[in-house]
Structures are given as structure tokens and as C-alpha cells.
Amino acid sequence: MAKKARKKSAAKRGKKSKPAKKKKAAKRVTRRKAKRKTIGERLSRGYHTVVDTVKGTDRLRNKLEPPGTSETA
């Protein structure tokens, strides 16, 4: 039975290159400047952030230990 021929290395067999892709023209992106927030909007947003945080903390505390239960009882 004849021996199977070994594969030639990449350098000897001539590496085939892939065809180059065409580059698309880059689109220019123009961004609008964000509308400036008034002092009232900034205060309101800060207030709502604090309220939401407190409510979230309260919800988590009640989930871990429902109200009406205590460690001493």
C-alpha cells in the first residue's frame, strides 16, 4: 500500500489571499447640543432620585424582613 503524501507547508503551496473589500464612504454625524436644564429641572431630578432611592431601600428591607416581625418576638 502506498504512503499518503504529506501536506505541503503554507509557504510552498502559495497562500491564497482573500479579495479586498471595498470601503464605504464614512457618513458625517452631526450631533445636536443637548438642551440645557434649568435649575428647577435639576432640583426636581435630584429630588426624584433621592425619593426613588429611599423607596427602593424600603422595598428591599421589607422583602428581607416583612414589617410586623421583629427579632425579639
Distance bins in CASP14 RR format, pairs under 12 A and 6 or more apart:
PFRMAT RR
TARGET T0000
AUTHOR 0000-0000-0000
RMODE 2
METHOD distances of the structure
MODEL  1
6 12 0 0 0 0 0 1 0 0 0 0 0
6 13 0 0 0 0 0 1 0 0 0 0 0
7 13 0 0 0 0 1 0 0 0 0 0 0
8 14 0 0 0 0 1 0 0 0 0 0 0
8 15 0 0 0 0 0 1 0 0 0 0 0
9 15 0 0 0 0 1 0 0 0 0 0 0
10 16 0 0 0 0 1 0 0 0 0 0 0
10 17 0 0 0 0 0 1 0 0 0 0 0
35 41 0 0 0 0 1 0 0 0 0 0 0
36 42 0 0 0 0 1 0 0 0 0 0 0
37 43 0 0 0 0 1 0 0 0 0 0 0
37 44 0 0 0 0 1 0 0 0 0 0 0
37 45 1 0 0 1 0 0 0 0 0 0 0
37 46 0 0 0 0 0 1 0 0 0 0 0
38 44 0 0 0 0 1 0 0 0 0 0 0
38 45 0 0 0 0 0 1 0 0 0 0 0
39 45 0 0 0 0 0 1 0 0 0 0 0
39 46 0 0 0 0 0 1 0 0 0 0 0
40 46 0 0 0 0 1 0 0 0 0 0 0
40 47 0 0 0 0 1 0 0 0 0 0 0
40 48 0 0 0 0 0 1 0 0 0 0 0
41 47 0 0 0 0 0 1 0 0 0 0 0
41 48 0 0 0 0 0 1 0 0 0 0 0
42 48 0 0 0 0 0 1 0 0 0 0 0
42 49 0 0 0 0 0 1 0 0 0 0 0
43 49 0 0 0 0 0 1 0 0 0 0 0
43 50 0 0 0 0 0 1 0 0 0 0 0
44 50 0 0 0 0 0 1 0 0 0 0 0
44 51 0 0 0 0 0 1 0 0 0 0 0
45 51 0 0 0 0 0 1 0 0 0 0 0
45 52 0 0 0 0 0 1 0 0 0 0 0
46 52 0 0 0 0 1 0 0 0 0 0 0
46 53 0 0 0 0 1 0 0 0 0 0 0
47 53 0 0 0 0 0 1 0 0 0 0 0
47 54 0 0 0 0 0 1 0 0 0 0 0
48 54 0 0 0 0 0 1 0 0 0 0 0
48 55 0 0 0 0 0 1 0 0 0 0 0
49 55 0 0 0 0 0 1 0 0 0 0 0
49 56 0 0 0 0 0 1 0 0 0 0 0
50 56 0 0 0 0 0 1 0 0 0 0 0
50 57 0 0 0 0 0 1 0 0 0 0 0
51 57 0 0 0 0 0 1 0 0 0 0 0
51 58 0 0 0 0 0 1 0 0 0 0 0
52 58 0 0 0 0 0 1 0 0 0 0 0
52 59 0 0 0 0 0 1 0 0 0 0 0
53 59 0 0 0 0 0 1 0 0 0 0 0
53 60 0 0 0 0 0 1 0 0 0 0 0
54 60 0 0 0 0 0 1 0 0 0 0 0
54 61 0 0 0 0 0 1 0 0 0 0 0
55 61 0 0 0 0 0 1 0 0 0 0 0
55 62 0 0 0 0 0 1 0 0 0 0 0
56 62 0 0 0 0 1 0 0 0 0 0 0
56 63 0 0 0 0 1 0 0 0 0 0 0
57 63 0 0 0 0 0 1 0 0 0 0 0
57 64 0 0 0 0 0 1 0 0 0 0 0
58 64 0 0 0 0 0 1 0 0 0 0 0
58 65 0 0 0 0 0 1 0 0 0 0 0
58 67 0 0 0 0 1 0 0 0 0 0 0
59 66 0 0 0 0 0 1 0 0 0 0 0
59 67 0 0 0 0 0 1 0 0 0 0 0
61 67 0 0 0 0 1 0 0 0 0 0 0
61 69 0 0 0 0 0 1 0 0 0 0 0
62 68 0 0 0 0 1 0 0 0 0 0 0
62 69 0 0 0 0 0 1 0 0 0 0 0
65 71 0 0 0 0 1 0 0 0 0 0 0
65 73 0 0 0 0 0 1 0 0 0 0 0
END
